[in-house]
Amino acid sequence: MALRRRLEPLDLDLDAGSLTVLVGPNGGGKTSLLHALARIGRPAGEVSIGGRLLDHMPATMRQKMLGYVPAARELAWPLSVRDFVKLTAPAATPEAVADILEGLALTDLAARPVDALSTGERTRVLLARALLPRPAVLLLDEPFANLDPLWQLRLETRLRAEARHGTAILVSAHDLDLAARLSSRMLVIDRGNLVADAAPETLAADGIIAKVFGVDRAADGAWYAVT
Amino acid sequence: MTRGKLLWAPALLAVLFVLSLLLPAGDLLGLARTDRTLAGAILLELRLPRAALALLYGATLGASGAAVQALFGNPLASPDITGTSGGAALGAVVAAYLLGITGPFGFAAGGIVGAGVALALLLTLAGPRAEAATLLLAGVAISALTGAATALALALAPSPFAFYDAFEWLMGSFVDRSLPQLAVAATGAVLALALLATQAGRLDRLALGEEVAQSIGDDPARTRLVVIAATAIGVGACVSICGAIGFIGLVAPVIARTWTGHHPGQALWPAAALGAALLLGADLLVRLAPLGRTLPVGVVTALVGAPIFIRLVTGSRAQLAACATWRRACRRAAWRSDGALSRSILIWTPEA
């Protein structure tokens, strides 16, 4: 596994039914934070969901607690879409699988091998896999990358709907407009530090966006580089 | 994988095993009429080790090939192509000719150490989820290194017959193996199969990618360690008794995965069964071929296995040609074939 940025110590709470966006410059530590929360790469620290430590949960319970969608979309084996989505939830009913596939417009692709799909289609497959066990917490690493405009909108709607049903969602994004539109809580991570945790408007007003990203918004709404 | 196929596999293996014990039947039947004790001894001490070794070695190659391919996410990884068998042969040769260790247990210990070192070296050189090109180059380097080192060890051996002895042994053969030798290989093979069986589910989930597998609580680093240890024990023990046998560990998992919807972990047992059937079949062919002399079985597996592998390669290349011109054709083609193989060949062949 590639060497990730080292995170500075941090505390983070995600409420059930909340949708939080994680932003930061390239290499700022977005993926490192998501990895630490999903317990990928033997990270230090503790993560508990509903008062129980994730590391001590049995596998069957853990799948119902945490759904993770990675930034990497490379898949090694030509499993069918349906088999791939079912792999971590073998007890899922055919109706539940059909429902998940239908919701992400994967029904027609169900018998296709995952490695022959486009990158955007693979994103939907990885998302369907994570959603099938109905997890309490959903962590998504750059899910909007490689999606066409229509699917970006559809994914926004879907994430809001999942949050309304009680899922705690943390999603990383690099598009600041999309991030501001998606959620009223934005986390900013820079050089491994969680530098801000506030509403998008507050971050802009406080000049944090300009300081971290080196860009600011002009009066007409367009972004410009801060020199 | 349908239940029907699962039930056929043990039946087919049983038939091949019994045929392997009884064929050629003419001399044995004649002897049974005149001297039952001698006929029984031939059956027990000559034919049983031969048939059982073919069965166990084939199963070990099939299962460890499937596990190593699942581990690397790559259908070109296999004990013979990536130098594990070569490492085992080197370890056994060093133990037998340079360290002067005698007895099958000593050979097997050398083979297991050699196979383990070769696999660890492969992982270090190529990385855990290696691209086909990197994996093949690392495998070629390790094979070349172990080949040269084996030749060097034999040249330095005190015994003037080392080269001649070792040639017959390293080419892969089940002829004239004793019951104690069978016991050593069987211990290694059964241990390897038992260890690999514990990892089938984790190897399946590795198909989701290493990050997702870790997020649901699997530890790919531990899976890697278990698969490497199991493969080293199984292949190391079998190679030290029977020599290196090629292509079974490569071809059996590739075919077996087409029966399991390409689930890499579920393919472990079907690949083991197919590997055993292929090696029993190859050994029967060696015995029954009217050549007047015995061929090493490794020659037959290479002659039968190489065309199958070449067919897989050319099949993928034809589909890739279609890919270049028509994306839908590519999707349909990849659907029919082992897509992972197609992708590997894409990286592998310079003109693609």
Interface residues (C-beta under 8 A of the other chain):
Chain A: M1 H35 A38 R39 I40 G41 M57 A59 R62 Q63 L66 Y68 P70 A72 E74 L75 A76 W77 P78 L79 S80 D83 F84 L87 T88 A111 R112 P113 D115 A116 L126 R129 A130 L139
Chain B: G73 N74 P128 R129 D204 R205 L206 A207 L208 G209 E210 E211 V212 Q214 S215 I216 G217 D218 R257 G261 H262 H263 P264 C330 R331 A334 W335 D338 G339 A340 R343
